[in-house]
Amino acid sequence: MPKPTRLKLVLVMRGLKQEWLAEQTGLPSTTVSRIVNGATPTLRNAQKIARALGVSVDDLWPLEEGESDEG
């Protein structure tokens, strides 16, 4: 069984549904579903989701070991 994403854990812990997140962000529910289930969001979509939840993008998608945010 795949490990749940941080986004999915936040939604569950707060008792929120994907439909709520789609409404808050203006993203299609299919896009939200894919992201909740592990698809990598665009930076813009990640920012919308983080803003709606009141957290940082890094809280939901931390850099993996060995990755760098320097371009």
Backbone bond lengths (Angstrom), bond angles and torsions (degrees), N, CA, C in turn:
res aa  C-N    CA-C-N  psi(-1)  N-CA   C-N-CA  omega(-1)  CA-C   N-CA-C  phi
1 M - - - 1.446 - - 1.531 108.70 -
2 P 1.360 117.79 131.49 1.455 119.70 -178.08 1.527 112.00 -67.55
3 K 1.314 114.73 149.61 1.460 121.50 178.09 1.533 108.66 -71.08
4 P 1.344 118.41 132.46 1.469 119.12 179.95 1.529 110.92 -65.64
5 T 1.315 115.40 147.20 1.456 120.29 178.31 1.525 109.60 -73.77
6 R 1.326 115.85 159.36 1.468 119.72 176.60 1.522 109.97 -59.77
7 L 1.321 116.65 -37.74 1.458 120.30 179.07 1.519 110.47 -60.35
8 K 1.313 116.81 -46.02 1.465 120.38 179.36 1.527 110.53 -61.76
9 L 1.328 117.07 -41.49 1.463 120.81 178.94 1.521 111.49 -62.59
10 V 1.329 117.30 -41.70 1.470 120.65 178.92 1.523 110.17 -63.13
11 L 1.318 117.04 -44.88 1.465 120.03 179.42 1.526 111.10 -60.39
12 V 1.321 116.80 -46.10 1.468 120.96 -179.21 1.526 110.62 -63.98
13 M 1.339 116.83 -45.96 1.463 120.50 -178.00 1.527 111.88 -62.63
14 R 1.316 116.98 -30.83 1.469 121.01 -179.35 1.525 112.71 -94.39
15 G 1.314 116.50 -2.43 1.459 119.99 179.95 1.521 113.09 69.68
16 L 1.322 116.45 30.60 1.462 121.44 -178.18 1.522 110.37 -102.60
17 K 1.317 115.27 152.28 1.457 121.31 179.58 1.528 110.30 -106.82
18 Q 1.310 115.18 158.13 1.461 120.65 178.48 1.525 111.12 -59.64
19 E 1.325 117.49 -34.52 1.461 121.53 179.43 1.526 110.53 -61.64
20 W 1.339 116.07 -39.76 1.463 120.66 177.61 1.521 109.56 -61.58
21 L 1.324 116.48 -45.79 1.457 121.06 -178.69 1.525 110.57 -63.15
22 A 1.312 117.38 -39.96 1.464 120.99 177.76 1.528 110.39 -62.03
23 E 1.325 117.30 -43.20 1.464 121.01 178.85 1.522 111.32 -63.97
24 Q 1.316 116.75 -43.67 1.465 121.51 -177.46 1.525 112.78 -67.40
25 T 1.312 116.84 -32.62 1.463 121.10 -175.47 1.521 113.21 -97.07
26 G 1.326 117.02 -19.21 1.456 120.32 -174.99 1.519 113.20 78.61
27 L 1.333 116.14 10.22 1.463 120.57 179.12 1.526 109.81 -87.47
28 P 1.331 117.51 149.06 1.464 119.67 174.94 1.532 110.53 -60.43
29 S 1.320 116.24 145.27 1.465 119.97 -178.86 1.528 111.31 -61.13
30 T 1.327 117.34 -30.40 1.466 119.50 178.25 1.529 110.94 -66.98
31 T 1.322 116.63 -37.65 1.468 120.87 177.68 1.513 110.03 -65.91
32 V 1.326 116.64 -45.93 1.467 120.81 179.09 1.520 109.83 -60.09
33 S 1.313 117.53 -44.12 1.462 121.37 -179.60 1.526 111.30 -59.53
34 R 1.327 116.66 -44.88 1.469 119.88 179.60 1.525 111.15 -62.53
35 I 1.332 116.59 -41.92 1.465 120.28 -179.17 1.522 110.72 -67.89
36 V 1.322 117.10 -43.88 1.470 121.05 178.72 1.522 110.31 -59.19
37 N 1.318 116.58 -34.46 1.460 120.74 -177.53 1.523 114.13 -90.88
38 G 1.338 116.96 10.69 1.455 119.19 169.98 1.510 117.94 117.98
39 A 1.335 118.53 -5.71 1.463 119.24 177.26 1.527 109.21 -68.63
40 T 1.311 116.78 146.81 1.461 121.02 178.94 1.525 109.34 -80.33
41 P 1.336 117.21 122.81 1.465 119.74 -179.25 1.527 111.57 -79.42
42 T 1.322 115.52 160.15 1.460 119.13 169.26 1.524 107.09 -68.31
43 L 1.313 116.61 161.53 1.462 119.93 178.98 1.522 110.53 -59.24
44 R 1.316 116.72 -42.83 1.470 120.87 -179.86 1.532 110.95 -60.35
45 N 1.330 117.41 -45.48 1.463 120.50 179.73 1.521 111.36 -67.70
46 A 1.324 117.19 -38.16 1.463 120.75 177.23 1.522 110.25 -61.49
47 Q 1.327 116.82 -40.86 1.460 120.78 178.88 1.524 111.26 -65.76
48 K 1.323 117.59 -41.26 1.468 121.34 178.29 1.525 110.62 -61.49
49 I 1.317 116.49 -44.55 1.464 121.36 -178.87 1.519 110.48 -65.95
50 A 1.317 116.83 -47.47 1.464 120.51 -179.97 1.526 110.55 -60.66
51 R 1.321 117.19 -43.65 1.464 121.40 179.51 1.530 110.69 -61.10
52 A 1.323 117.55 -44.23 1.466 121.15 -179.54 1.525 111.64 -61.78
53 L 1.330 116.20 -32.90 1.467 121.10 -178.39 1.526 112.83 -92.53
54 G 1.328 117.32 -6.39 1.456 120.76 179.48 1.516 113.95 70.56
55 V 1.321 116.06 32.99 1.467 121.69 178.80 1.525 108.39 -129.68
56 S 1.321 116.49 174.54 1.465 119.70 176.73 1.532 109.76 -90.37
57 V 1.311 114.89 159.06 1.462 120.35 175.52 1.526 109.53 -58.12
58 D 1.341 116.36 -39.95 1.471 120.63 179.76 1.525 112.50 -62.64
59 D 1.335 117.27 -29.89 1.464 119.70 177.45 1.528 110.95 -64.33
60 L 1.320 116.10 -36.22 1.463 120.61 -176.64 1.524 113.09 -90.37
61 W 1.341 116.43 -34.40 1.462 121.27 -178.43 1.522 109.40 -133.22
62 P 1.337 117.15 74.89 1.467 118.90 179.82 1.526 110.79 -68.27
63 L 1.314 114.97 152.16 1.463 119.33 176.35 1.517 109.28 -65.45
64 E 1.307 115.85 138.84 1.460 121.04 176.26 1.518 108.71 -76.46
65 E 1.312 116.72 157.85 1.459 120.70 177.71 1.522 109.71 -56.78
66 G 1.317 115.99 131.48 1.453 120.52 179.88 1.517 113.60 93.36
67 E 1.342 118.17 -12.98 1.450 121.00 177.36 1.519 108.87 -86.50
68 S 1.304 115.26 157.04 1.456 120.76 179.11 1.511 108.60 -133.31
69 D 1.335 116.50 143.49 1.454 119.39 176.38 1.526 110.91 -92.57
70 E 1.318 116.50 6.41 1.458 120.77 177.06 1.520 108.83 -85.36
71 G 1.330 115.34 134.35 1.448 119.39 -174.76 1.453 112.54 -87.65
